[in-house]
Each structure stands twice: as structure tokens, then as C-alpha cells.
């Protein structure tokens, strides 16, 4: 017993010798004392001169060849957001275009992203400037004002943005308002508009400090929005107020007489009015870093000033899966978002936790669970897609899932990505379902006052 005690003390003393707050020569000697083996030297050549991802690929993954699904909502045509962060908009409209395609009997029908994006950018500009007015009495270096100045505008978003914009401004077909170079590559123009918005914002604060009233500040804001609108017209074109349209067959000929629409009239006809995009749907989240069975609302996370903040119900992954499966069984696609870059094999379009094994290359392990990855900012929702299929085993449990992506038809599996259920559980974060598929428990949760979270919470960045 005495010998074991002495050994423990010796080990503690030995460890204490290297317990340092800085890297001293002794610490450097300690951490670099083990030389690379011949095998590790060979790996060093791979790491230093080639693709680590290619070296970590597991080439015989059986999931690569499994593309059959027991429950699939069929859709035709893959959209392409190109060099923009509009995945949230493409995803929401891909869900809606499925309805329009059935109504007009046009399998490849698409809505104009450019038309809706014009108003998204105009509304976000107004939201930012009005928020600057609302926070005029706060210090410029306060957390809220600093967050606003850092995020005047973005091309990212969430489902609530789609719902609020479509209900307010309607929809138009993609052949009526086509994409522009700027809408397909948003960063350069957005940089100029962002700089202008910050200029207007600081002028608003200076006027407020000089004694301007809220009405005077809002009048100044409206005048400045004329400049914003003009810039948007130059980039995206003047949004249509009315247009004539009729469906065309594969031969290009009209299958019905031309009809004049407003965008709101077209939305109502193309998508129907059976459900309310703003009130009949709920966003479900799987975030194990926060308590389940709780409703959360993200402050200032909306697309229009009068619109809806991002609100969601945090659920256990098994319950969330059941609701998604119920939706797909009823032929209803869903807005879906995830951490798409993790373990993605872009050549095959497969998302699988076993695609790559980086541990042996670096001689270590990467063992954080989903909760820990969220807490350390290692993982979070980054991209939105349309959930359209699930493959169930004989007991009704999910084996894999399929999403319609917006990166063009040549990416992944014919424009789609396939997720194993293991990957779904680890890297899926959000799905939007109609409330009719929700359990009484979820519906009761929605009646409770939500927990309010700040806009700068890193877990709740927009989908891009």
C-alpha cells in the first residue's frame, strides 16, 4: 500500500513539472519528444502534399449504392442557387412549387427566386434601419447595436422569412422574372448595399442625438429607402406588379389562354389557400444542448419588421423523426436544414458518419457528441434543403433520408443528397411540418410562452 502511495506521489510530482501556463522550453521538449514512426512519416507526406479528405475516404461504404426509398414525394427539376446564400428561399419555394406543378400539370415548374429576393432585401433593409431607430438611446458599443451594425443585411434566412414574404408579396413564375448576374452572385452588390445601410444608420443615430423625433427619423428612413430601392432595381430589376402567363407544354405551346395576374393572385391560384404558411406550420429543432419539449423564439430574427421572429419547438430526435415520417407518408415535402458539410461525399451525394475516418491519419480520435459539438461551436445548421423521401424498415424505423438540393442537377446524386439515419441523427437540426402532423403534446407546447433567445446566439445563424 505504501509503495503504491509513493508511486502516485511520484507521478503527481512528475506531472507538476510540466504544469505550465505557457510553452516553456521544457514544455516544448515534452510535447515534441515522440518522433514520427515510418508509417506516420508516410502519412505526413499525404497530409502535406495531398487531400486529407481523399486520404480519409472509406471507399467500400455500402450505403453509396443504396438509392431506393419506401416513401418518396416525386418532383422534377433541380434548382441552382449558384453563388448566393439563398438556400432557405430555394427550399421554401421548392416545397411550394410541388403544389404548383400539380395544379398546372407542369412537372418542372419553378417560381422566380429573383422576384422574391428583391423584396427580401428591401424588407431586411427596412428592418435594420427601423431597428436602429428603436435602439437609438442605447450606446453605440452596446451588444445589441453592435450586432445590428455587424448584420445590416444578408442573403441567408429561414422558413419564417419565406412565409412572411410570400404572404405579403406573392409569387411569380421563373420565366416571368428571371435571375440576374447579381442574384446568382450576391456578395459584391450586397457589400455596397451594406455599406450604404450603415451610413444611413449612423446618420439616424446622429440625428437622434441632435434631438430628432421618432417621426422625423422614420421620415428620413423612408427617404433613404428610395436610394435602397433604386440600388435593388439596378441589381435585380423592377419587380412586376402584374403579368400575363399561361402554362406551356413540352413543345413550348400554350395549353391555356394567357391570363393576367398580380403576384398575390398567382400565389393563391398556384398554391391554393387550404393552409396558412404563417400559422399552420411549425419549425421543429433537435438541439440537445438545450432542454427538449420547450418553445424558443429568436429575438430580431425575422425578414420583415412586422413579421414573425424565428420560433421553434425543441424535440428529441426520435419524436422529430416520427413527425417528418408522417408528413412524407402523406406526400408532403418539408423545409429541412442541417450541417451539410460534415462527412459529405460530394461525388456520390451521400451524407454518412462512416464516409471518412480522420482519426487514424492524425493518430487520435474525434469523439464529441452532438451536444458537445453545438456547445463548442463545432457544428450548427448551415444549409437548407427540401426533405422529400424516407426509407423505412419492416418495423417502420428510418434507414435513410433523401433531400432535394439547390446546387444544380450535376451535384451529388442527380442534384439530391442521401442521408443515412445515423447522419440524420447527428447533423440534422431543423424541419418544418404542418401542425396537423404534430402530436397533442407539441400543439400544447406551442401554447406556452416561448423562451426568448438573443439574435447573436451562434446556434441560430441563417441558412445559406
C-alpha positions in Angstrom: 0.0 0.0 0.0 2.9 2.3 0.9 4.6 1.6 -2.3 1.5 2.5 -4.4 1.2 5.7 -2.5 4.8 6.7 -3.2 4.3 5.8 -6.9 1.2 8.0 -7.1 3.1 10.9 -5.4 5.9 10.5 -7.9 3.6 10.6 -10.8 1.9 13.7 -9.5 5.2 15.4 -9.0 6.3 14.4 -12.5 3.1 15.8 -13.9 3.5 19.0 -11.9 6.9 19.5 -13.5 5.2 20.1 -16.8 2.1 22.0 -15.5 2.8 25.4 -17.1 0.7 28.3 -18.2 3.0 29.0 -21.2 5.0 26.9 -23.6 8.5 26.9 -22.0 11.5 25.2 -23.5 10.8 22.3 -21.1 7.1 22.0 -22.2 8.1 22.2 -25.8 10.6 19.4 -25.3 7.9 17.4 -23.5 5.3 17.7 -26.2 7.7 17.1 -29.1 9.7 14.2 -27.6 8.0 11.4 -29.5 9.3 11.1 -33.1 7.2 10.1 -36.0 7.2 6.4 -36.9 7.9 5.4 -40.5 4.2 4.9 -41.1 3.4 8.3 -39.6 6.1 9.9 -41.8 4.3 8.4 -44.8 1.0 9.9 -43.6 2.8 13.2 -43.2 3.6 13.2 -46.9 -0.1 12.7 -47.7 -1.2 15.4 -45.3 1.4 17.9 -46.5 1.0 17.4 -50.2 -2.4 16.0 -50.9 -6.1 16.0 -49.9 -6.7 14.9 -46.3 -10.3 14.2 -47.2 -9.4 11.9 -50.0 -7.0 10.0 -47.7 -9.7 9.6 -45.1 -12.3 8.3 -47.5 -13.7 4.8 -46.8 -14.1 3.5 -50.4 -16.2 0.5 -49.7 -19.1 2.2 -47.9 -22.2 0.0 -48.8 -24.6 2.9 -48.4 -23.2 4.6 -51.6 -25.2 2.3 -53.8 -28.5 2.2 -52.0 -30.8 4.8 -53.7 -34.2 3.1 -53.2 -36.8 4.7 -50.8 -40.0 3.3 -49.5 -41.8 6.6 -49.1 -40.9 9.4 -51.6 -42.6 12.5 -52.8 -41.8 12.8 -56.5 -40.6 16.0 -58.0 -38.9 17.0 -61.2 -36.2 19.6 -62.0 -33.3 20.7 -59.7 -32.8 24.4 -59.0 -29.5 26.1 -58.6 -28.8 28.9 -56.1 -25.3 29.3 -57.6 -23.0 31.8 -55.7 -25.6 33.0 -53.3 -26.8 32.2 -49.8 -30.5 31.8 -50.8 -30.9 28.1 -50.0 -33.6 29.0 -47.5 -35.6 30.6 -50.3 -35.0 27.9 -52.8 -36.0 25.3 -50.2 -39.2 27.0 -49.3 -40.2 27.6 -52.9 -39.3 24.0 -53.8 -41.9 22.9 -51.3 -44.4 25.3 -52.8 -43.6 24.6 -56.5 -44.5 20.9 -55.9 -48.1 22.2 -55.3 -48.0 24.5 -58.4 -46.6 21.7 -60.6 -49.6 19.5 -59.7 -52.0 22.4 -60.2 -50.7 23.4 -63.6 -49.6 19.8 -64.6 -46.1 21.1 -65.2 -43.6 18.7 -63.6 -40.6 21.0 -63.9 -42.4 24.2 -62.8 -40.3 26.8 -60.8 -41.0 30.1 -59.1 -38.9 33.2 -59.6 -36.3 33.5 -56.8 -35.2 36.9 -58.1 -38.6 38.5 -57.6 -38.9 37.4 -54.0 -35.3 38.1 -53.2 -35.8 41.7 -54.3 -38.4 42.2 -51.6 -36.4 40.2 -49.1 -33.5 42.6 -49.4 -35.8 45.6 -49.3 -37.6 44.4 -46.2 -34.3 43.5 -44.4 -33.0 47.0 -45.2 -36.1 48.5 -43.6 -35.9 46.1 -40.6 -32.3 47.1 -40.0 -32.9 50.8 -40.2 -36.1 50.7 -38.1 -34.2 48.7 -35.5 -31.5 51.4 -35.5 -34.3 53.9 -34.7 -35.7 51.6 -32.0 -32.3 51.3 -30.3 -31.3 55.0 -30.8 -31.0 55.5 -27.0 -28.6 52.6 -26.5 -24.9 53.1 -26.6 -23.2 52.6 -29.9 -21.0 49.9 -28.4 -23.9 48.0 -26.7 -24.2 44.4 -27.6 -27.5 44.9 -29.5 -26.4 47.9 -31.5 -23.1 46.3 -32.4 -24.9 43.2 -33.5 -27.1 45.3 -35.8 -24.2 47.1 -37.3 -22.4 43.8 -37.9 -25.5 42.3 -39.6 -27.3 45.0 -41.6 -28.1 42.6 -44.4 -27.6 39.1 -45.5 -28.8 36.7 -48.2 -29.4 33.9 -45.7 -32.7 33.2 -43.9 -35.2 30.7 -42.5 -38.6 29.3 -43.3 -40.4 32.2 -41.5 -38.9 34.6 -44.0 -40.3 32.6 -46.9 -43.7 32.5 -45.3 -43.8 36.2 -44.5 -42.5 37.3 -47.9 -44.8 35.1 -49.9 -47.9 36.0 -48.0 -47.1 39.7 -48.3 -45.7 39.9 -51.9 -47.0 36.7 -53.6 -45.1 34.6 -56.2 -44.4 34.8 -60.0 -43.1 32.1 -62.4 -39.4 32.0 -63.1 -40.0 32.6 -66.8 -41.6 36.0 -65.9 -38.8 37.3 -63.7 -35.5 35.6 -64.5 -32.3 35.6 -62.5 -29.7 38.3 -62.9 -26.0 38.0 -62.6 -26.2 39.8 -59.2 -29.0 37.5 -57.8 -26.8 34.5 -58.8 -23.7 36.0 -57.2 -24.8 38.3 -54.4 -21.7 39.1 -52.4 -20.3 42.1 -54.4 -23.6 44.0 -54.6 -24.5 43.2 -51.1 -21.3 44.7 -49.9 -22.2 48.0 -51.5 -25.7 48.0 -50.1 -24.5 47.0 -46.7 -22.1 49.9 -46.6 -24.9 52.3 -47.6 -27.2 51.0 -44.9 -24.5 51.5 -42.3 -24.1 55.1 -43.5 -27.8 55.7 -43.2 -27.8 54.1 -39.7 -25.1 56.3 -38.3 -26.8 59.4 -39.7 -30.0 58.2 -38.0 -28.2 58.0 -34.7 -26.6 61.4 -35.1 -30.0 63.0 -35.9 -31.4 61.3 -32.8 -28.6 62.7 -30.7 -29.4 66.1 -32.1 -33.0 65.8 -30.9 -34.9 64.5 -33.9 -38.2 62.8 -33.0 -39.2 59.3 -33.9 -41.5 60.6 -36.7 -38.7 62.7 -38.1 -36.3 59.7 -38.0 -38.8 57.5 -39.7 -39.5 60.1 -42.4 -35.7 60.3 -43.0 -35.6 56.5 -43.2 -38.3 56.4 -45.8 -36.5 59.0 -47.9 -33.3 56.9 -47.7 -35.2 53.7 -48.7 -35.7 55.4 -52.0 -32.0 55.0 -52.6 -32.1 51.4 -51.4 -34.9 50.6 -53.7 -33.1 52.3 -56.7 -30.0 50.2 -56.0 -32.1 47.0 -55.8 -33.7 47.8 -59.1 -30.4 48.2 -60.8 -29.3 44.8 -59.4 -32.4 42.7 -59.7 -34.8 44.6 -62.0 -38.0 46.3 -61.2 -40.4 43.8 -59.6 -43.6 43.2 -61.6 -46.9 44.4 -60.3 -49.0 42.4 -62.9 -48.1 39.9 -65.6 -49.6 37.7 -68.2 -48.9 34.0 -68.0 -50.2 30.6 -69.0 -48.7 27.1 -68.8 -46.9 25.6 -71.8 -46.5 22.0 -72.9 -43.2 20.3 -73.6 -43.5 21.6 -77.2 -43.5 25.1 -75.9 -47.1 25.8 -76.9 -49.6 27.4 -74.6 -52.0 24.8 -73.1 -54.4 27.5 -71.9 -55.2 31.2 -72.7 -52.9 33.8 -71.3 -54.2 35.2 -68.0 -53.3 38.4 -66.2 -52.2 38.0 -62.6 -50.9 40.0 -59.7 -48.2 38.1 -57.8 -50.6 37.6 -54.9 -53.3 36.2 -57.2 -50.8 33.9 -58.8 -49.7 32.6 -55.4 -53.3 31.9 -54.4 -54.1 30.0 -57.6 -50.8 28.1 -57.9 -50.5 27.0 -54.3 -54.1 27.1 -53.1 -55.4 28.6 -49.9 -56.0 25.4 -47.9 -53.3 26.2 -45.4 -51.7 29.3 -43.9 -47.9 29.4 -44.4 -47.5 31.6 -41.4 -49.8 29.9 -38.9 -50.3 26.3 -40.0 -46.6 25.3 -39.9 -44.1 24.9 -37.1 -40.4 24.6 -37.1 -39.0 21.7 -35.1 -35.4 21.7 -33.8 -33.2 19.0 -32.4 -30.7 20.8 -30.1 -29.6 18.6 -27.3 -27.6 21.5 -25.8 -30.9 22.9 -24.6 -33.9 21.3 -22.8 -36.3 19.4 -25.0 -40.1 20.0 -25.0 -39.6 23.7 -24.9 -40.5 26.5 -27.3 -37.9 29.1 -28.2 -38.1 32.4 -30.1 -35.0 34.2 -31.5 -35.1 37.9 -30.9 -35.0 40.1 -34.0 -34.6 37.1 -36.3 -37.1 37.9 -39.0 -37.2 39.2 -42.5 -39.9 41.9 -42.3 -40.3 44.4 -39.4 -43.9 43.4 -38.8 -43.2 39.7 -39.5 -42.6 36.7 -37.3 -39.5 36.0 -35.3 -38.0 32.6 -35.8 -39.9 30.3 -33.4 -39.3 26.6 -32.9 -40.0 23.6 -30.7 -37.0 21.7 -29.4 -37.7 17.9 -29.6 -36.0 14.7 -29.0 -34.7 13.3 -32.3 -37.0 10.2 -32.3 -40.1 12.4 -31.9 -38.9 14.8 -34.6 -38.3 11.8 -36.9 -41.8 10.5 -36.4 -43.4 13.8 -37.4 -41.2 14.0 -40.5 -42.1 10.5 -41.5 -45.8 11.2 -41.0 -45.5 14.2 -43.4 -43.7 12.2 -46.1 -46.2 9.3 -45.8 -48.9 12.0 -46.6 -46.9 13.1 -49.7 -45.9 16.4 -48.1 -42.4 17.8 -48.6 -40.7 19.8 -45.9 -38.2 22.6 -45.3 -35.2 20.9 -43.8 -31.7 22.2 -42.6 -28.6 20.6 -41.4 -24.8 20.8 -41.0 -24.3 19.8 -44.6 -20.5 19.9 -44.8 -19.9 17.2 -42.2 -19.0 13.9 -43.7 -20.3 14.8 -47.1 -19.2 12.8 -50.1 -19.9 15.3 -52.8 -19.2 12.9 -55.6 -21.9 10.4 -54.6 -24.2 12.8 -52.7 -24.0 10.6 -49.6 -24.1 12.0 -46.1 -22.9 9.3 -43.7 -20.9 9.3 -40.5 -18.8 6.4 -41.9 -17.8 8.3 -45.1 -14.4 9.4 -43.8 -12.2 8.3 -40.9 -9.7 11.1 -39.9 -8.6 9.6 -36.6 -6.0 7.1 -37.9 -4.4 9.8 -40.1 -3.7 12.0 -37.1 -3.3 9.3 -34.5 -6.1 10.5 -32.4 -9.9 10.4 -32.1 -12.7 12.9 -32.8 -15.2 11.9 -30.2 -17.6 14.8 -29.4 -21.3 14.1 -29.4 -23.9 16.3 -31.0 -24.4 18.3 -27.8 -20.7 18.9 -27.3 -20.3 19.9 -31.0 -23.0 22.5 -30.6 -21.6 23.8 -27.3 -18.1 24.3 -28.8 -19.5 25.9 -32.0 -18.1 22.9 -34.0 -21.5 22.2 -35.5 -24.6 24.1 -36.4 -27.2 24.4 -39.2 -25.6 25.7 -42.3 -27.8 24.8 -45.3 -31.5 24.3 -46.1 -32.9 21.7 -48.5 -36.2 20.0 -49.2 -36.8 16.8 -47.3 -38.6 14.5 -49.8 -38.1 10.8 -49.0 -37.5 8.3 -46.3 -36.7 4.6 -46.4 -38.4 2.6 -43.6 -37.6 -0.9 -42.4 -40.2 -3.6 -41.7 -40.8 -2.0 -38.2 -41.3 1.4 -39.7 -38.0 2.8 -38.5 -36.0 5.1 -40.8 -32.9 3.7 -42.5 -32.1 6.7 -44.7 -33.5 10.0 -46.0 -33.4 12.0 -49.2 -33.3 15.7 -49.9 -33.8 17.9 -53.0 -30.8 20.3 -53.0 -30.4 23.6 -54.8 -26.8 23.2 -56.1 -27.7 22.2 -59.6 -28.6 18.9 -61.2 -25.0 17.7 -61.6 -24.2 17.8 -57.9 -24.4 14.7 -55.7 -26.9 12.1 -56.7 -28.7 13.8 -59.6 -29.0 17.0 -57.7 -30.1 15.3 -54.5 -28.3 14.2 -51.3 -29.0 11.0 -49.4 -28.5 10.8 -45.6 -28.1 7.7 -43.6 -30.3 7.8 -40.4 -27.1 7.8 -38.3 -26.0 11.0 -40.1 -29.6 12.4 -39.8 -29.5 12.0 -36.0 -26.1 13.6 -35.6 -26.2 16.6 -38.0 -29.9 17.4 -38.7 -31.2 20.5 -36.9 -34.4 21.9 -38.3 -37.5 20.6 -40.1 -40.8 22.5 -40.8 -44.0 20.4 -40.7 -47.7 21.2 -40.9 -49.2 21.3 -37.5 -51.8 18.6 -38.5 -49.0 16.0 -38.2 -48.0 17.2 -34.7 -48.9 15.3 -31.6 -51.2 16.9 -28.9 -48.1 17.4 -26.8 -46.3 19.5 -29.4 -49.5 21.5 -30.0 -49.8 22.2 -26.3 -46.2 23.3 -26.1 -47.0 25.9 -28.8 -49.5 27.5 -26.4 -46.8 28.3 -23.9 -44.8 31.5 -23.8 -41.5 30.9 -25.6 -38.1 31.3 -24.1 -36.6 34.3 -25.8 -33.0 33.9 -27.1 -30.8 36.8 -28.3 -30.2 37.3 -32.0 -26.5 36.7 -31.6 -26.8 33.2 -30.2 -24.3 31.3 -32.5 -26.6 28.3 -32.9 -29.1 30.4 -34.8 -27.3 31.7 -37.8 -29.3 31.9 -41.0 -29.4 29.0 -43.5 -27.3 29.7 -46.6 
